[in-house]
Amino acid sequence: MIRYLGDGVSVEWDGRAFKLTTDAGHGVTNRIYLEPAIVDAFARFVGERRAPAVDLDAEFAAIDRELDAAFAALTDAAGVRS
């Protein structure tokens, strides 16, 4: 099974290696065969350079706490009771 990845790049597993091909609309122009060990090395390389995933729930909870504290400080300074 061939899967299109985007930007003219497709990938196929041939049972021994991943075959990457490029096609600019005129047929396959390049072929690269990647054995599983090379795919693993590439995945590590990409993983080392990717931005870390952000835990949005934790980020929003921290912002909520900051807003609550700021609101409490403002209402205390103004003598307002909530």
N, C-alpha and C positions, 0 to 999 in steps of 0.2 A: 504494500500500500504506500503510495506517495502522498505526502502531506505538504501543502503549500504553506510556507512560513511567513511570506511577505517579502516585499522589495525584490521580487524576482528569484527568491531562494526557495527551493523545495528540499525535502529530506525523505529518505527511504531507508528501511532496514533490510539488508540482504541476507540476514542470518549470521553474518560474521562482522559486519561493520555498518556504520551509518554512511550513506552516500548523500552528500550535499551537492546539489546542482544549481547552476544559475541559468536563467533564461531571460534575455532582454526582448523577447518577442520574435526572435529569429531562430529558435531552437536552442538546445542546451549549449552553452558556451564554456562552462567550466564544470569539472567534477572534482570533488574532494572526498576521500574515503577516510573515515575516522573510526578507529577501533575503540572498543569500550573504555580502555585505559586512557585514551586521548580525550574522549568525551568527559570522563571523570576529571581529568586535569583541567580541561576547559571550564567545566562547571565550577571547580574550585577557584579558578582565576576570576570568573564572572562574580562569584559570591564574595570574593575579597574586595571587589571594587564597587559593589552595589551599596546604595545607601541602606542603612539598617531599617527594618520595618518599624513603623510607628504604631504604638498602641493608642489608637484614638480615644478609646474609653478612658484610659488613664490620663491622657492629655486633657480631655474635657473635664474629668473629675478634678484635676489640679486647677484648671481655670475656674471651675465652680467654687472651689475652696478660696481661691484668691479673691474672687468677686464677693463672696460672702463676708470675708474678713474686711475688705475695703468698705462694703456697705455698712457693716457693723461699726467700723471706725468713724465713718461719716455721720451715722445717726447718733452715736455716742457724743461726738464733738458738737453736734447741733442740739443735743439734749432731747432728741426724739426717741420715744419708746416704741418698739415694734411688737 
